[in-house]
Amino acid sequence: MLKLLAFNASPRKADGTTDVLVDRFIEGAGEAGAEIEKHYVVDLDINGCLGCFGCWWKTPGRCVQRDDMDWILPGINESDILVLGTPIYSRNTTHYLQRLVERTFLNTLPEMYIEDGTTRHPRRTKRMPRIVLAATCGFPDLVNFDIVRGLYPVALHILLPASQILLDDEGREYLSDFLDAVRLAGGTMARGEEISGSLRERLIFDYPEKNKKLIVERHNLYLTGI
Ligand SMILES: Cc1cc2nc3c(=O)[nH]c(=O)nc-3n(C[C@H](O)[C@H](O)[C@H](O)COP(=O)(O)O)c2cc1C
């Protein structure tokens, strides 16, 4: 049975929209038999990396700090699928997610090597889960995901701009094909199958220009009623 470990880094947790994407993916994976574990990052005790390099030199592979990363790190290394859910804050992931990710630095070894013109550290652990990045943002334009796409180039990207429209029935109906695709991707990945190019395309929602304008108009109209 494949193990799926999910982290939602939205401080709005179950009241937010990132959770809808994470849950849809998990739903599909669960139906395909995956073992599921999901956490809200804001509920976890995760200190920032101290930059001491203790995990390289003093206690190789072990951080000097004791907090929830003590179980998160082995959990990540034992998982087959790692789902990272994040809203876009200032064109980036939330700092909650970044803090968790920085602490996975101890999975690298100090040596450097060059591959395809890029310098890297080898991984300490040979096992690597498949990563899924599920991100939402408030503006209707995909450009808001440019940074996170660059941060996680090999991840499966599930990207929903103007995700606030998920909060009403009409919006959910409009996004039903996208939401179906998210569930399908969860099932496909949990069966260990490849995600096809056409399914990948359905996971990145691109509004037609006229609907972007509609989203902006509705947003501004809503503001007049506050
Ligand atoms: C501090 C802050 C910064 C944000 N920055 C951006 C941004 O750069 N681009 C964007 O499109 N939306 C931005 N948003 C909107 C969020 O990405 C959007 O509300 C998101 O769907 C929230 O996810 P959630 O519902 O899971 O909490 C920002 C929101 C906050 C609170």
The ligand as an SDF file (V2000), in Angstrom:
LIG
                    3D

 31 33  0  0  0  0  0  0  0  0999 V2000
   -0.4960   37.8560    3.1410 C   0  0  0  0  0  0  0  0  0  0  0  0
   -1.1740   37.4700    1.8600 C   0  0  0  0  0  0  0  0  0  0  0  0
   -0.4950   37.5930    0.6650 C   0  0  0  0  0  0  0  0  0  0  0  0
   -1.0960   37.2190   -0.5330 C   0  0  0  0  0  0  0  0  0  0  0  0
   -0.4030   37.3610   -1.7070 N   0  0  0  0  0  0  0  0  0  0  0  0
   -0.9910   36.9920   -2.8620 C   0  0  0  0  0  0  0  0  0  0  0  0
   -0.2900   37.1080   -4.1140 C   0  0  0  0  0  0  0  0  0  0  0  0
    0.8580   37.5190   -4.1830 O   0  0  0  0  0  0  0  0  0  0  0  0
   -0.9390   36.7650   -5.2450 N   0  0  0  0  0  0  0  0  0  0  0  0
   -2.2390   36.2820   -5.2430 C   0  0  0  0  0  0  0  0  0  0  0  0
   -2.7690   35.9950   -6.3050 O   0  0  0  0  0  0  0  0  0  0  0  0
   -2.8900   36.1150   -4.0660 N   0  0  0  0  0  0  0  0  0  0  0  0
   -2.3170   36.4540   -2.8940 C   0  0  0  0  0  0  0  0  0  0  0  0
   -2.9970   36.2820   -1.7070 N   0  0  0  0  0  0  0  0  0  0  0  0
   -4.3300   35.6270   -1.7150 C   0  0  0  0  0  0  0  0  0  0  0  0
   -4.2300   34.1280   -1.3110 C   0  0  0  0  0  0  0  0  0  0  0  0
   -3.3050   33.4500   -2.1310 O   0  0  0  0  0  0  0  0  0  0  0  0
   -5.5940   33.4390   -1.4640 C   0  0  0  0  0  0  0  0  0  0  0  0
   -6.5110   34.0840   -0.6190 O   0  0  0  0  0  0  0  0  0  0  0  0
   -5.5110   31.9640   -1.1730 C   0  0  0  0  0  0  0  0  0  0  0  0
   -6.5000   31.2930   -1.8770 O   0  0  0  0  0  0  0  0  0  0  0  0
   -5.7030   31.6290    0.2850 C   0  0  0  0  0  0  0  0  0  0  0  0
   -5.6830   30.2230    0.4580 O   0  0  0  0  0  0  0  0  0  0  0  0
   -6.5900   29.5550    1.5910 P   0  0  0  0  0  0  0  0  0  0  0  0
   -8.0110   29.8210    1.1990 O   0  0  0  0  0  0  0  0  0  0  0  0
   -6.2630   28.0990    1.5640 O   0  0  0  0  0  0  0  0  0  0  0  0
   -6.1920   30.1660    2.8800 O   0  0  0  0  0  0  0  0  0  0  0  0
   -2.4130   36.6740   -0.5130 C   0  0  0  0  0  0  0  0  0  0  0  0
   -3.0880   36.5410    0.7110 C   0  0  0  0  0  0  0  0  0  0  0  0
   -2.4880   36.9330    1.8760 C   0  0  0  0  0  0  0  0  0  0  0  0
   -3.2510   36.7640    3.1820 C   0  0  0  0  0  0  0  0  0  0  0  0
  1  2  1  0
  2  3  1  0
  2 30  2  0
  3  4  2  0
  4  5  1  0
  4 28  1  0
  5  6  2  0
  6  7  1  0
  6 13  1  0
  7  8  2  0
  7  9  1  0
  9 10  1  0
 10 11  2  0
 10 12  1  0
 12 13  2  0
 13 14  1  0
 14 15  1  0
 14 28  1  0
 15 16  1  0
 16 17  1  0
 16 18  1  0
 18 19  1  0
 18 20  1  0
 20 21  1  0
 20 22  1  0
 22 23  1  0
 23 24  1  0
 24 25  2  0
 24 26  1  0
 24 27  1  0
 28 29  2  0
 29 30  1  0
 30 31  1  0
M  END
$$$$
